[in-house]
């Protein structure tokens, strides 16, 4: 078992989003694989300034994390500004520098947020993070998610598990 701490970040503040549902699936799969995992949702979070809540998130979760998994929806051909604002108001050297990232993009369309994952990769590289090569676009996520917020499509689950297994070894 890896001694690394993993944190799955649901990259939107939109309540009840498909993003949080997919991010929770990643979190559950990490736990099933025996990883020390945390979960961060941006719902209801004020990330527009360096405030006490953001400092608490940094100290308790973000700074101890060695490997981040970002699940991000497509917002206007990119990733949500709330995620960027959260990054902008953290202590970037302590939170991000030298750590590892895995990216999963989701959309109800056909591209699975490919463009947004590339934009996020550029930001993460600027923050001196090592981004895993296997960036997974999940398209038509609204058709893949079941009523109980899981994915039963065998092919999608297979590629998610392969992606996580690679990231654990990364």
N, C-alpha and C positions, 0 to 999 in steps of 0.2 A: 504494500500500500504506500502510495506517495505521501510525503509529509507536507506537501504544498497545500496551501489554502486556496480554494477556487471560489470565485464570486461570479454569479450569473447576474447580469444587469439587464433588466427589462428597459429598453431604451426609449420609452415614451411616457408621458404623464397622462395620456388619454385613459379615462376610466373604463374598465371592462374590455380592454383591447385584446385582439388576437395575439399581440406581442407578449403580453404578460402570460397568456395561456401557454405559448410555446416556450417562453423562458422558464416557467414552472416545470414544464416537461424536462427541459435540460437539467434543472436543479434535481428533480426526482431521479433522473438517470445517473447523475453523478453520485448521489447518495447510494443508489443500488450498486454502483461500481466500487463502493467503499471509500469514496473521496470525502475529504473534509470540505464541505461546501456551504456557502452563504448565498443569500438571495437579496437583491436590491431592486425595489420598484421605485420609480420616480413619481408615481401617483401621489398627489397631495404634497409633494416636497417643494419647498422654496429654494431654488438653486440659483436665484438671480443675484445673490450676494453671498459673501463669506460669513455665514451666520452660525449660531451655536449648533443648530441641527446638522448643518453640513460638517462642522468640525467633529461632532460626535460620530457621524457616519465615517469620516476619515479615520479617526482613532480606533473605532471598534471594528470596522470592516475593511475599508479601502487600503489603509497602510499595511495591515498584516497580510493582505492577499498577495499571492505571487502570480496567480493565473486568473485572468478575467475572461468571461464569456459574454460578449455583447450580442443581444438579440435586438435587432433594429428594424422597424418598419420603414417603408419608403414614404417620405414626406417631400413632395415636390421635386422628385428626382434626386434626393439626398437622404440624410438621416435627420431625426428631430433635433431642433435647436435646443430643446431642454437638456439633452444629453451633452451637447457642446457646452452649454452654460454651466452644467454641473462640473465638467472637467475644468473649465476656465476659472472657477472659483475655489478649486482645491489647491493644496500645496503640491504642485506638479512633480517636484523632485522626490518627495516622500511617497506620493501615491502612485505615480506612473513609471518613472524612469527605471529602465532595465527589467521591467516585468514583461510577462507574456500575455498575448491576447488571441482569442478565437472569435471569429465573426460569423454570425448567421443573419441573413437578411430575409425578411418576409414581406409578401405583398399579396394582394388579391388578384393581381395581374400576372403576366407571364414571366417577368424578369427576376422576381424574387429579390428586389432591391440591389441588384448588381452595382448600379452606379453609386448608391448610397454607401455600400460596403467599400468601394474604392475611395470615396471621399473620406470615410472614417479611417481607412488605412493610412491615408496621408496625414491626418491629424495625429493618429497614434504613433506613426513614425517620427513626427515632429516632437512628440512627447517621449521619444527614445524607447518606445516599446517594440518588442519583437512580435510581429503578427504572423500567426501560423498560415501556411500557404493554402490550406483547405478551407476556403470561405464558402459556406453553403447557402445558396439561394433557395428559399422555399417559396414556390409560386402557388397561386390559388389556395392560400392557406385557409381561407374561409370554407373551402370544400373539403379540406383534409381534416380539420378539427371536428371532433364529435361533440355531442351535447355535454358530455362530462369532461370537456377540455383536454382531450388526449388525441393522439394521432394513431389510427389503427392501420394505415396504409403501410404494408410490409416494406415496400421499396424505400419509402421516406424514412421509416424507423431504422432501416439497415444503414442508410447513409449518415443519419444522425449518430448512430452508435459507432460507426467507423470513424467519423470525424472526432468524436469524443475520445475514442481509444487512441487515435493519433495524437491528440492534444495532451493526453495524460503522459504519453511518452516524450513529448516535446520539451 
